[in-house]
Amino acid sequence: MKTPLSEFAREQGIRYFLISFTDLFGTQRAKLVPAAAIDAMADGAGFAGFATWLDLTPADADMFAVPDTDSLFQLPWQPDVAWLPADLFNPDGSTINQTPRLVLKRVLHQAQDLGYRVKTGVECEFFLLSPEGETLSDPRDRQTKPCYDQQALMRRFDVIAEICDAMLELGWGAYQNDHEDANGQFEMNWTYADALVTADRQAFFKYMAKAIAEKHGYRATFMPKPFAHLTGNGCHVHLSVWDSAGTTNLFHNADGELGLSPLAYHFIGGVLQSATALCAFTNPSVNSYKRINAPATVSGATWSPNAASYSGNNRTHAIRIPEPGRFELRLADGAANPYLLPAAVIAAGLDGIAQKQDPGPRHDNNNYTEPLPTGAGRSLPTNLLDALRQLEENSILPKALGTEFVQSYLKLKHQQWRDYSAQVTPWERETTLDC
């Protein structure tokens, strides 16, 4: 944006700017800056890094969140406020290497150096709950198979329509919304774009969905598995690799199996090769492992994977090839960091291309009822600790994402696991109090 932000603010009626960044745990942090002061923030708004999940200490100097003015989002539901994603820098101008948005940029630069431009789309699933988050917002939403339920969808028309109208106003190309497989669960879709554009939109979408839900008296959550008996919140990623101009889809091959090129299969091979380590990013919470490897829900299926395998248009595998020119990774959940998710997947895929990784044979079985042949498809981690250990053993992802970043991520996630492990749960008391 060449126009000074203060002038743009006057033209658009913007009174305040949210200078926002996403930390390693996916929490969005921000400062609210009045339009009169926004031009002074060109070099960044100051933050105490230790106050966020970035593996910094109280002794570290203030960090500066430098807004990306080309990625401004004016809030459709509150147009006197604009949201600006930011990158984090030290006072001397050096980057804070564990900044998720910068990690994604680093990987995209690696792709660019190879002549590739990566495009992604995401399917964000979320629940609408009561304000306290304990029950569904719609007590009448009780079907065993509620997916695409028209009545339940339209009972929440005000919320869904306002979010969709906002995406249309922002120019995202929103094209469909539906009630998902769990009671109280919804999914909203918008058009794919360059990977960084999609990541910024996903970060903003999570904020927007929560804000508009609160406006209507509800609570939106992207928690992977809020209810044990219901399908969890996935965050399916659709990915394709294009030439540097973004005009030719290098994954598309009309003569290839399922319309994919050898390049695409090498990319898939790289993702499958690092799949267990990828889980540390695609499934980054303790709760994530209640969604994958899970028993069937009341609807009859979890719609989440239980092995690192790929298939055609078959939703029981970690990777689905729904049509020529792209694939869908079904592993990730709603807790995934909007920037670290694509960064890790792209890093694994680029290594697959470099190594000409063979993904092995495609499997078209129902992976929920017909197990894969012995030796086909690696088992997924069953908990966060196992996923972190897989990341520790992986040499591919640290090289691409940055060793310093991965060390910080592992340090904080191990701390999170220890905090969880120290909890005494109601289940433990119920089953062992009389020992």
Secondary structure, DSSP 8 states (H G I E B T S, - for coil): --S-HHHHHHHHT--EEEEEEE-TTS-EEEEEEEGGGGGGGTT-EEE-GGGSSSS--TTS--EEEEE-GGG-EE-TTSTTEEEEEEEEE-TTS-B-TT-HHHHHHHHHHHHHHTTEEEEEEEEEEEEEE-TTSSSBS-TT---SS-TT-HHHHHHTHHHHHHHHHHHHHHT----EEEE-SSTTEEEEE---EEHHHHHHHHHHHHHHHHHHHHHTT-EEE--S-SSTTS---BEEEEEEEEETTS-SBTTB-TTSGGGB-HHHHHHHHHHHHTHHHHHHHHS-SGGGGGTTT----TTS---S-SEE-EESS-TTSSEE--STT-EEE---BTTS-TTHHHHHHHHHHHHHHHTT--------S-TTTS---TTSSEE--SSHHHHHHHHHH-SHHHHHH-HHHHHHHHHHHHHHHHHHHT---HHHHHHHTT-
